[in-house]
């Protein structure tokens, strides 16, 4: 009987000691997150048909807080993660996480993009922002052609056209002086070439600049020749109560050939 009591006592003591030891142990640290792989974080974008894919590789690239300065004749780019495919069409790079492109005269940012290094074409399935010397463009999706300086933007497009320095110094009352502050254009579709300064914007189009609001079916932009054409169902209002309608309005604000907007 004494042996049984003693054994139970020892077992109880050992049990308490074991529980105390387990309770005192620190919790295990969480397992480190693995480096993303292509199979774990697939890009939700569609590649064009690849006729002969011969090499596939992926890499994690440290993102940069600020892109480098522009280099003449080059398109630089960076992102958090990329997957490369060498094809008969050239090297296709699938990019995501804080993607950016810088050329000598443009800066593009987005979260996901497909980039063809041979043709210098970047296509984004998501929201993008393109900054050029005279405009700032945001849209839900788009494609940028760095070689030809063309941009195609689709969905909830917002384009801010910045004034030229000479517009602010133009005489009071001149047409040029009316463009001394940014104009904001909202629409659904836009094609713009930042080399020529020409663009076509359509779809639920509204222009806001200073105290004016203008709606039209289409707007043609020609910043180099300083002409803006509002086409079809043009209507405008001002905060002063002025209103107007027209089939087409052409604004020429070149010095000596001004057509004022009233």
Backbone bond lengths (Angstrom), bond angles and torsions (degrees), N, CA, C in turn:
res aa  C-N    CA-C-N  psi(-1)  N-CA   C-N-CA  omega(-1)  CA-C   N-CA-C  phi
1 X - - - 1.457 - - 1.524 110.28 -
2 X 1.336 117.19 -43.89 1.460 120.89 178.66 1.524 111.03 -61.81
3 X 1.366 115.46 -36.05 1.473 118.24 178.66 1.531 111.16 -64.39
4 X 1.342 116.31 -40.55 1.461 119.61 -178.86 1.521 110.91 -65.37
5 X 1.365 116.48 -45.79 1.471 120.39 178.79 1.512 111.28 -61.04
6 X 1.326 115.41 -42.01 1.463 119.42 -179.44 1.532 111.69 -65.22
7 X 1.353 114.38 -41.54 1.469 117.42 178.48 1.518 111.28 -62.85
8 X 1.333 117.39 -41.79 1.465 120.88 178.63 1.511 111.29 -63.23
9 X 1.343 115.73 -39.16 1.470 119.64 179.33 1.521 111.00 -63.99
10 X 1.342 115.49 -43.22 1.473 119.77 179.20 1.521 110.46 -63.46
11 X 1.362 115.09 -42.35 1.462 118.86 179.39 1.516 111.17 -62.38
12 X 1.364 115.36 -40.62 1.475 118.93 178.99 1.502 111.34 -64.53
13 X 1.317 116.10 -42.50 1.465 119.36 179.48 1.518 110.54 -63.75
14 X 1.333 115.39 -43.30 1.468 119.31 179.02 1.524 111.27 -64.02
15 X 1.332 115.29 -38.64 1.464 118.61 179.30 1.505 111.51 -63.45
16 X 1.323 117.34 -44.57 1.466 121.45 178.02 1.521 110.20 -62.59
17 X 1.345 114.90 -43.29 1.456 119.05 179.82 1.511 111.03 -62.88
18 X 1.349 117.25 -39.88 1.450 120.83 -179.95 1.523 111.18 -66.55
19 X 1.328 118.14 -44.68 1.465 121.79 178.39 1.513 111.27 -60.90
20 X 1.345 114.93 -42.43 1.468 118.89 -179.91 1.518 110.95 -62.67
21 X 1.357 115.20 -40.81 1.462 119.42 -179.61 1.523 111.50 -65.08
22 X 1.358 116.68 -42.35 1.457 120.38 179.02 1.519 112.30 -65.08
23 X 1.345 114.91 -40.83 1.464 118.92 -179.44 1.510 111.94 -65.52
24 X 1.324 116.74 -28.94 1.458 120.14 -176.58 1.519 112.71 -81.10
25 X 1.328 116.97 -15.51 1.463 119.12 -179.07 1.529 110.91 -70.94
26 X 1.325 118.54 135.92 1.482 120.66 178.26 1.519 110.02 -71.09
27 X 1.352 117.26 151.90 1.463 120.15 179.07 1.529 110.91 -65.08
28 X 1.305 115.85 148.30 1.463 120.85 179.73 1.534 110.34 -66.66
29 X 1.327 118.15 136.74 1.473 119.84 178.85 1.516 110.67 -66.46
30 X 1.366 116.98 149.70 1.465 119.01 179.42 1.519 111.43 -64.07
31 X 1.304 116.18 147.73 1.458 121.03 -179.67 1.525 109.64 -65.92
32 X 1.331 117.50 137.45 1.474 119.68 179.63 1.511 111.23 -62.28
33 X 1.360 115.99 144.21 1.456 121.34 178.77 1.517 109.56 -71.50
34 X 1.314 118.02 131.66 1.472 120.08 -179.48 1.514 111.46 -70.54
35 X 1.324 115.35 154.95 1.460 120.11 174.81 1.513 109.79 -63.23
36 X 1.341 118.69 131.93 1.471 120.36 -177.61 1.515 111.48 -55.44
37 X 1.304 115.09 138.78 1.455 121.70 173.50 1.514 108.94 -118.82
38 X 1.308 114.03 162.44 1.466 118.04 -176.76 1.515 111.53 -59.45
39 X 1.357 117.19 -35.55 1.456 120.31 -177.56 1.520 112.06 -74.92
40 X 1.358 117.63 -23.44 1.460 121.52 -178.40 1.513 112.30 -87.15
41 X 1.317 118.45 -34.80 1.464 122.03 -178.44 1.521 109.69 -126.25
42 X 1.313 117.27 72.36 1.461 119.22 -178.48 1.514 111.71 -68.24
43 X 1.299 116.06 141.14 1.455 120.94 175.39 1.517 109.36 -75.39
44 X 1.315 116.68 130.22 1.457 121.10 179.41 1.518 109.90 -88.93
45 X 1.308 114.57 58.79 1.459 121.32 176.71 1.515 108.25 -135.25
46 X 1.313 117.18 160.71 1.447 121.91 -177.86 1.520 109.77 -108.74
47 X 1.308 116.06 126.64 1.450 120.45 173.84 1.517 110.05 -82.18
48 X 1.319 118.03 149.22 1.460 119.11 171.35 1.516 108.94 -63.83
49 X 1.333 118.70 159.87 1.460 120.53 -180.00 1.516 111.10 -54.07
50 X 1.326 116.46 127.36 1.452 122.06 -179.72 1.522 108.30 -99.39
51 X 1.313 116.81 116.13 1.451 120.11 -172.70 1.525 113.14 -76.39
52 X 1.324 118.78 -32.29 1.465 119.71 -177.44 1.514 109.84 -155.43
53 X 1.319 116.70 81.91 1.455 121.11 178.62 1.525 109.04 -78.81
54 X 1.323 116.55 120.80 1.460 119.26 -176.41 1.521 113.32 -112.85
55 X 1.322 117.78 -23.72 1.462 120.92 -179.55 1.520 108.52 -139.88
56 X 1.324 117.56 135.03 1.452 122.03 174.35 1.519 108.11 -128.94
57 X 1.329 116.86 131.12 1.458 120.72 178.86 1.504 109.25 -145.72
58 X 1.324 116.50 159.28 1.455 120.84 178.01 1.514 109.42 -139.33
59 X 1.325 115.89 158.64 1.460 120.66 -179.12 1.499 109.84 -159.13
60 X 1.338 115.77 147.39 1.456 121.38 173.22 1.519 107.79 -96.92
61 X 1.319 116.59 121.68 1.462 122.09 -175.12 1.518 108.85 -111.21
62 X 1.332 118.94 126.01 1.467 119.71 178.33 1.515 110.65 -59.12
63 X 1.330 116.19 131.56 1.455 119.52 178.13 1.516 109.73 -78.08
64 X 1.315 116.45 150.37 1.456 122.12 -178.78 1.517 109.84 -106.58
65 X 1.321 117.22 139.17 1.460 120.57 -179.92 1.522 111.34 -69.94
66 X 1.314 117.64 -27.26 1.457 121.24 179.71 1.519 108.54 -142.04
67 X 1.327 118.45 130.87 1.455 120.41 -179.93 1.511 110.93 -69.61
68 X 1.326 117.79 157.66 1.467 120.05 179.15 1.509 111.54 -70.70
69 X 1.307 115.41 169.30 1.458 120.09 177.28 1.525 109.93 -67.32
70 X 1.327 115.41 152.81 1.459 120.46 -178.77 1.520 110.65 -63.81
71 X 1.329 115.06 144.49 1.462 122.23 177.52 1.519 108.07 -118.89
72 X 1.317 117.41 129.24 1.462 121.67 -176.40 1.527 111.13 -57.69
73 X 1.335 115.49 129.66 1.453 121.27 175.49 1.515 115.18 78.80
74 X 1.327 118.76 5.64 1.464 121.15 -177.03 1.524 111.09 -124.63
75 X 1.347 114.63 150.35 1.458 121.97 170.02 1.520 107.26 -111.61
76 X 1.317 116.21 112.90 1.458 121.11 178.09 1.519 109.52 -97.07
77 X 1.336 117.00 155.51 1.459 119.72 -178.64 1.523 109.89 -153.86
78 X 1.321 115.34 161.20 1.452 121.38 178.17 1.516 110.09 -159.17
79 X 1.331 116.94 162.32 1.457 121.64 -177.66 1.529 109.13 -172.43
80 X 1.330 116.30 177.40 1.454 120.59 179.45 1.507 113.90 -87.87
81 X 1.339 117.81 -30.35 1.454 120.68 -177.21 1.520 109.20 -150.67
82 X 1.315 117.19 141.07 1.465 120.70 -177.81 1.517 111.01 -144.84
83 X 1.324 114.76 149.53 1.464 122.03 173.42 1.518 107.63 -129.09
84 X 1.325 116.86 124.08 1.458 122.26 -175.62 1.523 111.18 -102.13
85 X 1.328 115.44 141.77 1.457 121.61 173.31 1.527 108.79 -131.70
86 X 1.311 115.55 120.64 1.448 120.20 175.52 1.521 107.29 -91.08
87 X 1.323 116.46 118.53 1.461 121.48 -175.31 1.523 109.89 -128.77
88 X 1.320 115.38 175.64 1.464 119.79 175.89 1.526 111.25 -66.99
89 X 1.331 116.44 -16.96 1.457 121.32 178.74 1.530 111.91 -90.52
90 X 1.314 116.48 -2.96 1.448 120.76 -176.87 1.521 110.51 116.29
91 X 1.311 116.32 -173.78 1.460 121.25 -179.49 1.530 109.81 -85.71
92 X 1.323 116.18 118.06 1.458 122.48 177.15 1.522 107.98 -100.99
93 X 1.330 117.55 127.15 1.454 122.09 179.84 1.525 108.68 -113.32
94 X 1.337 116.16 121.28 1.462 121.38 174.76 1.515 106.88 -93.97
95 X 1.332 117.15 117.53 1.463 122.06 -170.97 1.525 110.49 -122.02
96 X 1.344 115.40 146.72 1.457 119.52 173.55 1.521 110.18 -154.35
97 X 1.350 115.46 164.08 1.468 124.40 -178.78 1.530 111.08 74.88
98 X 1.325 115.94 100.01 1.470 122.74 174.11 1.525 111.96 51.87
99 X 1.312 116.60 55.70 1.463 121.98 -178.22 1.525 109.78 -80.13
100 X 1.319 117.03 137.64 1.461 120.56 175.95 1.522 110.84 -142.16
101 X 1.334 115.08 150.84 1.457 122.91 175.43 1.527 107.45 -132.52
102 X 1.327 116.01 137.32 1.461 119.94 175.01 1.522 109.82 -130.54
103 X 1.334 114.57 126.79 1.457 121.69 172.05 1.531 107.05 -117.75
104 X 1.328 118.67 174.03 1.471 118.68 -178.59 1.522 114.54 -58.43
105 X 1.346 118.32 -24.49 1.464 119.63 -175.74 1.524 113.92 -131.13
106 X 1.341 118.15 17.74 1.466 120.37 179.14 1.516 110.56 -157.10
107 X 1.334 115.04 154.38 1.466 121.42 178.76 1.526 107.92 -139.82
108 X 1.347 116.66 118.68 1.459 123.21 -175.87 1.518 110.19 -115.51
109 X 1.352 116.89 133.87 1.461 121.14 175.22 1.526 109.44 -130.63
110 X 1.333 116.00 146.25 1.455 122.61 178.62 1.526 108.18 -165.60
111 X 1.335 117.87 177.72 1.462 121.13 178.50 1.527 112.77 -98.77
112 X 1.334 117.37 -25.94 1.455 121.54 178.51 1.521 109.00 -142.35
113 X 1.326 116.25 145.22 1.463 119.08 179.54 1.519 110.59 -159.42
114 X 1.314 115.04 152.68 1.458 123.52 167.20 1.516 106.69 -108.51
115 X 1.332 117.13 130.66 1.461 120.01 -177.24 1.522 110.07 -130.16
116 X 1.337 115.70 128.07 1.450 122.08 175.52 1.521 107.59 -99.55
117 X 1.318 116.65 112.89 1.460 120.19 -175.28 1.523 112.22 -67.58
118 X 1.340 117.04 -30.48 1.466 119.72 -178.40 1.526 111.51 -71.81
119 X 1.328 116.98 -44.27 1.472 120.52 -177.16 1.520 113.00 -93.86
120 X 1.344 117.11 -10.78 1.469 122.68 -178.04 1.537 111.38 58.04
121 X 1.328 115.17 45.63 1.458 121.76 177.48 1.527 108.49 -111.60
122 X 1.323 117.09 126.35 1.462 123.14 177.57 1.520 108.84 -114.10
123 X 1.328 115.99 127.41 1.456 121.14 -179.77 1.520 108.89 -122.26
124 X 1.335 116.94 130.53 1.458 121.54 -178.53 1.522 110.62 -118.30
125 X 1.361 117.53 128.49 1.457 120.12 176.80 1.521 112.97 -83.22
126 X 1.341 116.49 -4.15 1.458 120.91 -178.09 1.512 111.80 -127.28
127 X 1.309 115.79 -169.81 1.457 121.44 -175.36 1.521 111.09 -60.46
128 X 1.333 114.90 139.12 1.457 120.37 -179.48 1.515 110.31 -138.09
129 X 1.329 114.96 160.82 1.464 121.63 175.57 1.515 108.51 -135.53
130 X 1.328 116.27 129.03 1.458 122.23 179.41 1.519 109.08 -122.03
131 X 1.318 116.17 124.86 1.463 121.97 177.65 1.519 108.80 -113.23
132 X 1.335 115.66 129.55 1.459 121.78 174.14 1.523 108.27 -125.22
133 X 1.330 116.38 -175.58 1.464 119.71 -176.56 1.524 112.78 -61.55
134 X 1.353 117.04 -35.39 1.461 118.95 -174.06 1.524 114.35 -120.67
135 X 1.343 118.24 5.01 1.461 118.89 -177.63 1.524 111.16 -151.01
136 X 1.326 114.60 157.86 1.463 123.05 177.08 1.523 106.07 -133.03
137 X 1.337 117.51 118.43 1.459 122.12 -170.80 1.521 110.75 -123.64
138 X 1.348 116.36 131.23 1.458 122.61 175.97 1.523 108.55 -128.40
139 X 1.358 116.95 140.02 1.458 120.61 179.85 1.523 109.69 -155.16
140 X 1.328 115.95 168.76 1.466 121.01 -178.88 1.516 112.86 -73.84
141 X 1.317 117.40 -28.80 1.462 122.22 178.56 1.513 108.55 -159.50
142 X 1.331 117.01 160.80 1.451 117.72 179.66 1.514 113.78 177.86
143 X 1.338 114.91 173.29 1.456 122.97 178.60 1.518 108.52 -132.88
144 X 1.343 116.13 135.78 1.465 121.55 -178.90 1.529 108.47 -120.89
145 X 1.331 115.49 127.63 1.462 123.10 -179.83 1.531 107.58 -106.33
146 X 1.315 117.09 98.67 1.455 120.01 -173.59 1.529 112.35 -69.77
147 X 1.325 118.94 -30.61 1.464 120.35 -179.91 1.519 112.02 -65.91
148 X 1.334 116.69 -42.82 1.471 120.62 -176.77 1.521 112.88 -97.82
149 X 1.342 117.30 -5.40 1.476 123.24 -179.15 1.529 111.81 65.88
150 X 1.328 116.94 35.35 1.457 121.31 178.72 1.525 110.51 -104.58
151 X 1.332 115.53 145.57 1.464 121.78 174.59 1.514 108.76 -132.34
152 X 1.329 116.23 132.00 1.454 122.57 173.30 1.518 107.21 -115.59
153 X 1.325 117.32 119.65 1.469 122.21 -175.99 1.519 109.08 -123.33
154 X 1.346 115.72 140.41 1.451 120.56 -176.58 1.536 110.09 -137.39
155 X 1.343 115.34 137.66 1.455 121.54 172.48 1.518 114.54 85.11
156 X 1.341 116.31 116.70 1.479 122.26 176.73 1.523 111.83 47.55
157 X 1.308 115.93 49.88 1.460 121.43 -176.64 1.528 110.25 -76.71
158 X 1.309 115.86 133.27 1.465 122.79 173.56 1.523 107.21 -125.87
159 X 1.324 116.50 121.01 1.462 121.15 -179.57 1.519 109.42 -123.69
160 X 1.307 116.14 123.74 1.455 122.25 177.97 1.519 108.00 -106.45
161 X 1.329 115.74 117.93 1.462 121.22 178.19 1.515 108.17 -97.65
162 X 1.320 115.36 118.08 1.459 119.67 -176.51 1.523 111.01 -85.54
163 X 1.320 116.95 145.47 1.473 119.89 -179.93 1.516 111.18 -73.16
164 X 1.313 115.63 157.56 1.457 121.08 174.16 1.525 109.51 -84.61
165 X 1.308 118.04 154.59 1.472 119.20 179.85 1.521 112.93 -57.50
166 X 1.349 117.29 -35.19 1.467 119.42 -177.72 1.521 112.70 -69.93
167 X 1.367 117.26 -20.48 1.456 119.31 179.92 1.531 111.15 -65.87
168 X 1.319 117.09 -37.80 1.462 120.78 -179.04 1.522 112.07 -71.50
169 X 1.344 116.53 -22.33 1.465 120.51 -178.29 1.526 112.95 -97.51
170 X 1.336 116.73 3.02 1.470 120.13 -179.69 1.530 110.16 -70.73
171 X 1.330 117.66 156.52 1.477 120.96 -179.39 1.523 111.73 -61.99
172 X 1.317 116.06 149.46 1.461 120.91 175.77 1.529 109.61 -60.66
173 X 1.337 115.57 136.39 1.445 120.89 179.21 1.508 114.76 90.80
174 X 1.344 118.20 -11.52 1.463 120.30 179.15 1.523 109.52 -78.72
175 X 1.338 115.92 156.42 1.468 120.31 178.94 1.521 111.03 -63.37
176 X 1.326 116.60 -36.29 1.458 119.79 -179.94 1.530 111.06 -61.35
177 X 1.329 116.61 -36.90 1.462 120.75 -177.57 1.533 110.91 -65.53
178 X 1.356 116.63 -23.04 1.451 119.65 179.22 1.526 112.43 -70.92
179 X 1.333 116.40 -12.37 1.465 120.91 -179.33 1.524 110.84 -110.77
180 X 1.333 116.54 30.09 1.451 119.46 -178.58 1.526 112.69 -86.72
181 X 1.330 117.99 7.97 1.465 122.48 174.94 1.520 108.64 -135.41
182 X 1.330 118.53 156.72 1.468 120.60 -174.98 1.530 112.43 -61.23
183 X 1.325 115.02 147.85 1.462 122.18 173.12 1.525 107.97 -110.18
184 X 1.325 117.03 132.06 1.462 121.98 -179.48 1.521 109.30 -108.42
185 X 1.329 115.66 122.62 1.462 121.87 -179.62 1.528 108.23 -112.42
186 X 1.335 116.42 129.56 1.460 120.78 173.61 1.527 108.25 -118.51
187 X 1.338 116.34 138.39 1.466 121.62 -179.55 1.519 108.65 -165.74
188 X 1.324 117.08 -171.07 1.461 121.57 -177.80 1.521 113.61 -106.71
189 X 1.320 118.08 -19.96 1.463 120.32 -174.28 1.514 109.76 -148.06
190 X 1.335 116.55 137.32 1.449 119.96 178.82 1.514 112.85 -151.09
191 X 1.336 116.49 138.08 1.461 123.81 172.45 1.523 106.59 -121.90
192 X 1.337 116.75 126.21 1.458 119.95 -172.36 1.522 109.73 -141.63
193 X 1.326 115.81 135.62 1.457 121.70 174.67 1.526 108.23 -113.61
194 X 1.323 116.22 113.13 1.464 118.19 -173.76 1.529 112.53 -81.88
195 X 1.321 118.20 -6.87 1.466 119.82 173.34 1.530 110.47 -78.07
196 X 1.331 116.79 -47.91 1.465 121.31 -179.69 1.525 112.62 -85.47
197 X 1.342 115.73 -20.39 1.461 119.48 -176.62 1.512 113.39 79.93
198 X 1.338 117.52 12.48 1.460 120.95 -177.52 1.525 111.00 -101.79
199 X 1.343 115.23 143.25 1.451 119.41 179.17 1.513 111.88 -156.34
200 X 1.331 116.04 157.83 1.462 123.37 176.19 1.527 107.59 -127.06
201 X 1.331 116.95 123.45 1.454 122.05 -179.43 1.524 108.90 -123.10
202 X 1.335 116.96 135.89 1.469 121.08 -177.35 1.529 110.15 -144.36
203 X 1.360 114.47 166.06 1.461 121.41 172.88 1.524 113.75 88.95
204 X 1.341 117.12 104.28 1.476 122.20 179.16 1.522 111.31 49.46
205 X 1.300 116.05 50.86 1.460 121.70 -169.38 1.531 111.78 -85.27
206 X 1.327 115.38 131.15 1.460 122.73 175.88 1.526 109.17 -136.36
207 X 1.334 115.61 135.60 1.463 121.62 176.78 1.526 108.31 -117.82
208 X 1.326 116.09 129.07 1.471 121.32 176.98 1.518 108.19 -123.45
209 X 1.330 114.55 126.23 1.458 119.67 179.60 1.515 108.82 -154.24
210 X 1.321 115.29 124.31 1.461 121.55 -174.47 1.527 109.61 54.72
211 X 1.342 116.69 -122.82 1.471 120.16 -177.45 1.523 112.58 -98.96
212 X 1.352 117.20 15.51 1.455 120.90 -175.72 1.527 111.55 -111.45
213 X 1.317 115.53 144.61 1.462 122.66 171.26 1.521 107.47 -129.30
214 X 1.331 115.75 125.41 1.461 121.23 -176.32 1.523 108.74 -125.77
215 X 1.333 116.59 137.21 1.455 121.68 173.14 1.524 108.91 -121.08
216 X 1.327 116.29 148.62 1.458 121.76 179.11 1.520 108.26 -163.04
217 X 1.331 115.68 169.81 1.464 119.97 177.59 1.529 111.58 -80.20
218 X 1.341 116.04 -29.33 1.462 119.82 -175.21 1.524 109.85 -153.92
219 X 1.323 115.45 148.08 1.464 120.10 174.10 1.520 108.71 -132.58
220 X 1.335 115.56 134.57 1.457 122.50 176.65 1.524 107.76 -109.37
221 X 1.311 116.19 125.52 1.459 121.50 -177.50 1.523 109.27 -109.76
222 X 1.314 116.26 134.63 1.468 122.38 175.31 1.526 106.93 -141.29
223 X 1.313 116.07 83.36 1.464 119.85 -173.03 1.527 112.24 -71.43
224 X 1.331 117.87 -28.86 1.471 120.19 -179.24 1.525 110.96 -68.77
225 X 1.336 117.85 -41.50 1.465 121.67 177.59 1.522 112.61 -91.17
226 X 1.328 115.76 0.79 1.463 122.50 175.29 1.525 112.55 60.14
227 X 1.327 115.19 48.35 1.459 121.37 178.87 1.524 109.28 -130.61
228 X 1.325 116.53 134.22 1.456 123.13 173.80 1.527 107.77 -124.42
229 X 1.326 116.75 127.94 1.453 121.30 -179.68 1.517 110.00 -116.85
230 X 1.317 116.49 120.09 1.466 122.82 173.97 1.512 107.56 -99.07
231 X 1.326 116.97 124.07 1.457 120.57 -169.51 1.529 111.49 -125.38
232 X 1.330 115.69 132.59 1.464 125.40 172.41 1.540 112.59 71.46
233 X 1.331 114.80 122.79 1.472 122.49 176.33 1.528 113.16 53.30
234 X 1.324 114.90 48.00 1.462 119.70 -178.98 1.533 109.62 -80.31
235 X 1.322 115.94 129.17 1.462 121.85 175.81 1.524 108.57 -138.12
236 X 1.332 116.14 142.60 1.459 118.52 178.71 1.519 110.95 -141.88
237 X 1.314 113.39 153.05 1.463 121.89 175.41 1.521 108.04 -139.16
238 X 1.321 115.49 156.63 1.458 120.99 175.49 1.528 108.95 -127.72
239 X 1.313 115.18 163.28 1.465 119.35 178.05 1.522 111.69 -68.59
240 X 1.339 117.06 -14.56 1.464 121.16 176.89 1.527 112.23 -83.72
241 X 1.347 116.63 -2.64 1.459 120.23 178.81 1.509 115.09 96.72
242 X 1.335 117.57 0.37 1.462 120.09 178.27 1.525 110.21 -73.22
243 X 1.331 116.27 142.78 1.462 122.07 178.41 1.517 109.38 -138.10
244 X 1.328 115.77 157.11 1.450 118.65 177.95 1.516 111.99 -166.04
245 X 1.331 116.02 160.12 1.460 122.71 178.08 1.519 108.60 -137.20
246 X 1.323 116.13 151.47 1.462 120.70 176.87 1.518 109.16 -164.10
247 X 1.303 115.57 159.86 1.466 120.12 174.52 1.518 110.46 -78.19
248 X 1.327 116.09 -37.21 1.467 121.16 179.60 1.520 109.09 -150.90
249 X 1.329 115.74 141.52 1.461 121.69 175.39 1.521 107.65 -129.80
250 X 1.344 116.11 125.06 1.461 121.39 177.76 1.519 108.32 -110.97
251 X 1.318 115.87 123.14 1.455 121.34 178.87 1.520 108.60 -108.51
252 X 1.327 116.82 115.45 1.452 122.41 176.28 1.523 106.81 -114.76
253 X 1.319 117.02 111.61 1.457 119.06 -177.00 1.527 111.98 -113.94
254 X 1.344 116.05 25.80 1.454 120.82 173.01 1.520 109.11 -73.41
255 X 1.316 116.82 140.06 1.464 121.69 -177.25 1.528 110.49 -57.96
256 X 1.343 116.38 124.14 1.443 121.52 179.52 1.514 114.66 92.33
257 X 1.360 116.84 -8.54 1.474 119.81 -179.93 1.509 110.17 -134.67
258 X 1.330 116.39 30.28 1.462 120.78 -173.99 1.521 112.72 -67.93
259 X 1.302 115.05 140.04 1.456 122.61 167.89 1.522 105.41 -121.48
260 X 1.327 119.31 102.84 1.462 120.65 -173.20 1.506 112.72 -69.00
261 X 1.316 114.65 151.93 1.459 121.17 177.08 1.517 108.25 -101.31
262 X 1.342 117.01 120.45 1.460 121.29 -176.86 1.513 110.19 -120.79
